[in-house]
Amino acid sequence: MKLLLKSVKILIYSVLLVTTSALTVFAHDRLDNGQYKYHWNHNLPGQYAHLAVRKNVTDLTPAEKTAFVKAIKTLKTVIPPGSKVSIYDQFVAIHIGATRLIHNHKGHSDGSIQELAHENAAFFPWHREYIRRFEQALQAVDPTVTLPYWDWTDAKALDVIFNDDFLGSNGQGVTIQIPNQGNFTGGAVPGAFSAANGWVMNPALNIDPDTQISLGTSLVRFLRLPPASDYPVPKKDVERALRLNNYSLFRPALEGFISVDEQGKVTPGGFIHNYIHGLVGGVKIDASAKPIKFKGLGTMSNIPSSPYDPVFWLHHANADRLWAEWQANGHQGSDFYPANGQPYGHNLKDLMWPWDGGMSTPKATALGDLLSLLPNFDSSDLVRPIDVLNHRELGYTYKTSEKKLWHKF
């Protein structure tokens, strides 16, 4: 059984994520009296005289934690004029839409559903644009707020994040017995991010991608449920990924579909970024099935709707930080991103939905019309991977590597 669990740790998230197979910018206008102004302000020359600085979550002051949580909860309660859902829920809908795109433009209109946000080259640029727009939405509530990042190699971070004074604890109410491992608890999250305190997830957005059945209205965590129980992520694993010179290896290594050892041997599996989704959400294994079946238990391990767990934003800020570090270490610019040969939406100059002028459409879910839950997209809101290669041009940097990233670009 121990050997089986070890092999499962290697395979778990490649299986989960493979099977999960233009918002106008939220700018710095203040959000007052429930009104929210949407407009496009991407990459205007000289726009960012002062860069927003993203800090390690372990360095946040109590006041910064409070401001971050307040801004997030404000986005969850404000429903823009003409929308059925809150600003926060719109962001969740966008993430779901990016996992189920149908290209409806000439040359790419075969009707098949394609994944844009994961599993291919645009994983980094798409999420960079996505979380920056979320950060700007937070700043419309409170201009002082920036996205903290979760350094997965920092042992202290787990206790800081999953605490009642910040993003809440592990879930409660459900006990799972794992053979030869013991009993483990998870379930609906109590406290500030409980349904009772207003963190109610839209059941039409919180759906199982395999069964298309709603997963309910509560944020669910099974923190450190075996086999995704080891923490922190070893620094050597991240450093080894950062040493890879080829984007076609670096991206899947940091996203977590492969591991590349010192001799260049590639091992498929579920590592680093992918593993953290399971560390928070939990995964159940049916070892009696052939092949072995994996089932995500919590919100973070249900990839399409994983942004419903606010830790998602810290998680992806760190993935973006590490991409920025890799870029600063001799890989900046378009020479280190694939110009062609990728599925549409992933090449250097492909437009990325939802910032593509209507060239692609996400498939509706079985529980409702996904399109009706998305924001209105401006036809002039166009973003390609090439447009987001320099994070500083998007108006932010990272505190721990500020000097390095400032001078390299």
C-alpha positions, 0 to 999 in steps of 0.5 A: 500500500505504501508503494501504491501511495507513492505512485499515486502521488506521482500520477494524481494531478496529471490525471485530475487536470487532464480529465478537466478537460474579454472581460474588460479590465477591472481597473483602479476606479473605486467601487462605491455604492455597488457601482463598478466601472469596467474599462480597458487600460491595458499597457498604456504608456507610462500608466504605472508610475508606481508598481504594485508590490506583491509580498510573501504571505508570511510577511503580511501585517495583521492590517494587510490581512484584514484589508485583503479579506475585506476586499475579497468579500466585497467582490463576492457581494457586489453584483454589477448592473445587468449581471446575475452574479457577483464580481467574484463569481464572474471571475470563477465563471471565466476560469470555468469557461477557459477549460471548455472553449469552442473556437468559432472562427475561421480555421479553428472551428471544428467544434471540439472543446479545448483547454486554454488555461492549463496543460499547454503553453498559455498556462503562465500568460493566461493566468498572469493576465487573469490574476492581475485583473483580479488584483485590480478588482481588489484595488478598486475596493482598496487601492492598497491591496495587492495579491500575496503569494504562497511560497510552497517551500515555506513551512510557515506559510501553511499556518499563516494562510489557513488560520481564522485570522486570514483565509480560514481553516481546514474543513470540518464535519467529514471523516475519511478513513484511509487504509494504513494511514488513519482517519482524516477530517475535512469538509465545509470550511467554518468561519469567515469563508463559510456559507453561514458568513456569506461565502456562498458558491453559485451551484451552477458554477461549482460543478463536478466536471465529470458528472456535471452535478453541482457540488453545492454552495460551501467552500470545502477543504481536505487539507493534507489528506493522503496521498497529497499530505507532504508539505512543504514542497522541497526547494530542490524540486522548484530550483530544478524546474527553474534551471530548465532552459527550454519553456517546453520543459519548464512550463509542464515541470512547474505546472506539475505534469512532469519532473525532470531530474539532474540527468534530464530524465522526465517522469510524468506525474503530479508535482509542484503547482498541481500537487498544491491543488490536491494538498488543499482540496484533497483527493480520494483514491479507488485503488480497486478500480482498473485503472486506479480512479481519483476523485477530487474532494474539495474546492481546490481539487475541482480545477475549473471552479477552484478560484472559489477557494480564495487561496487560489489567488495566492497559489497562482501568484506564486506560480507567476512569481516563479515564471517571472524569476525564470524569465529574469534568469536569462529567459526574458522576451519572446525568444523564450515562448513558443511562436507556433506549434501549439493549440490555438490560443497558446502560441505567442501571438494567438488571442487568448479568450476571453480577451479575443474579441469573441473569437471563441465561446465557452460551452455551457454547463449542464446546469445552466448557460455559462455565458449568462454568468460572464461579464460583458467583453469589450471587442477591443480588449485583446490580449496575446501571450506576447503582451504579458511577457513582461510583468512590470509592464502590467504594473506589479512586481514581487518584493523578494525578487524586486531588485532582480526583476527590476533590472533584468527586464 
